Amino acid sequence: MRKRRDLGQPSDIAFLLIIFFLLLAGINTTQSLSLHTNASNVAQTDTVPLQALLTQQGTLVLEGTTFSPLEFSSKLSDNTTLHLQVEGETSWQQVVDILSLTEQRKIAGLSLEMAP
């Protein structure tokens, strides 16, 4: 007669499956930020282009001057086109905070780029 292998108690396997499905249910994969810029017809000559650098520390450098995010948001208006360069080690939360400020200001355009 052959011996059976003991694969573990069915209750142990059921317990592990329950934990697995609870963890799967808790994962939220649809975290995103919807960004709505000003959709009005602004002529290209009327837009004010700004090129800024978001540093690792969360400050923004515009034309050699360093600003906090709130100070920088005062420079934005509805006819501003922002080209934002982000340093490689900057946390994504800081980027999301800046994007949130640009959404509140309803700027005309936005582009993001990783800084060299």
C-alpha positions as CSV (number, residue, x, y, z in Angstrom):
1,M,0.0,0.0,0.0
2,R,1.3,3.5,-0.9
3,K,1.7,6.1,1.8
4,R,-0.1,9.4,1.3
5,R,1.8,12.7,1.6
6,D,0.5,15.1,4.1
7,L,0.0,18.4,2.3
8,G,-1.2,20.3,5.2
9,Q,-4.5,20.7,6.9
10,P,-7.3,22.0,4.8
11,S,-8.0,24.7,7.4
12,D,-4.5,26.0,7.0
13,I,-4.9,26.3,3.2
14,A,-8.3,27.9,3.6
15,F,-6.9,30.5,6.0
16,L,-4.1,31.4,3.6
17,L,-6.5,31.8,0.8
18,I,-8.7,34.1,2.9
19,I,-5.7,36.2,3.7
20,F,-4.7,36.3,0.0
21,F,-8.1,37.4,-1.2
22,L,-8.4,40.1,1.6
23,L,-5.1,41.5,0.5
24,L,-6.1,41.5,-3.1
25,A,-9.4,43.3,-2.3
26,G,-7.4,46.0,-0.4
27,I,-5.2,47.0,-3.4
28,N,-6.4,50.1,-5.1
29,T,-4.9,50.2,-8.6
30,T,-6.9,53.2,-9.9
31,Q,-5.2,56.0,-8.1
32,S,-4.9,58.9,-10.4
33,L,-5.1,62.7,-10.6
34,S,-7.4,64.2,-13.1
35,L,-6.0,67.5,-14.4
36,H,-8.3,70.0,-16.1
37,T,-6.6,73.0,-17.7
38,N,-8.3,76.1,-19.0
39,A,-10.1,75.1,-22.2
40,S,-10.8,78.6,-23.4
41,N,-9.5,79.7,-26.8
42,V,-6.3,81.5,-25.8
43,A,-4.2,82.6,-28.7
44,Q,-0.6,81.5,-28.6
45,T,0.6,85.1,-28.5
46,D,-1.5,85.7,-25.3
47,T,0.0,82.8,-23.3
48,V,2.8,83.4,-20.8
49,P,5.3,80.5,-20.9
50,L,7.0,79.6,-17.6
51,Q,9.8,77.1,-17.3
52,A,10.4,75.9,-13.8
53,L,12.4,73.2,-12.0
54,L,11.0,71.2,-9.2
55,T,13.9,70.2,-6.9
56,Q,14.2,67.2,-4.5
57,Q,13.5,69.4,-1.6
58,G,10.1,70.4,-3.0
59,T,11.1,74.0,-4.0
60,L,10.6,75.4,-7.4
61,V,13.3,77.3,-9.3
62,L,12.0,79.9,-11.7
63,E,14.6,82.2,-13.5
64,G,17.2,81.6,-10.8
65,T,14.8,82.4,-7.9
66,T,13.7,79.7,-5.5
67,F,10.0,79.6,-4.5
68,S,7.9,77.5,-2.2
69,P,4.9,75.8,-3.9
70,L,2.4,78.3,-2.6
71,E,4.6,81.3,-3.6
72,F,5.0,79.7,-7.0
73,S,1.2,79.3,-7.4
74,S,0.8,83.1,-7.2
75,K,2.9,83.4,-10.4
76,L,0.3,81.2,-12.3
77,S,-2.7,82.6,-14.1
78,D,-5.2,81.3,-16.6
79,N,-3.1,82.3,-19.6
80,T,0.1,80.6,-18.3
81,T,1.7,77.7,-20.1
82,L,3.9,75.8,-17.6
83,H,6.8,73.6,-18.6
84,L,7.9,71.8,-15.4
85,Q,11.1,69.9,-15.1
86,V,11.3,67.4,-12.2
87,E,14.6,66.3,-10.7
88,G,15.1,62.5,-10.6
89,E,15.0,62.1,-6.8
90,T,11.9,64.2,-6.2
91,S,9.1,62.4,-4.5
92,W,5.9,61.8,-6.5
93,Q,3.8,63.4,-3.7
94,Q,5.6,66.7,-4.4
95,V,4.8,66.4,-8.1
96,V,1.2,65.7,-7.3
97,D,1.0,68.7,-5.0
98,I,2.3,71.0,-7.8
99,L,-0.1,69.5,-10.3
100,S,-2.9,70.1,-7.8
101,L,-1.9,73.8,-7.5
102,T,-1.9,74.1,-11.3
103,E,-5.3,72.6,-11.5
104,Q,-6.6,75.1,-8.9
105,R,-5.2,78.0,-11.0
106,K,-6.7,76.7,-14.3
107,I,-3.6,77.3,-16.3
108,A,-3.7,77.2,-20.1
109,G,-1.2,74.3,-20.6
110,L,1.2,72.0,-18.8
111,S,4.1,69.8,-19.8
112,L,6.2,67.6,-17.5
113,E,9.8,66.5,-18.1
114,M,12.4,64.7,-16.1
115,A,15.4,67.1,-15.6
116,P,18.7,65.9,-17.1
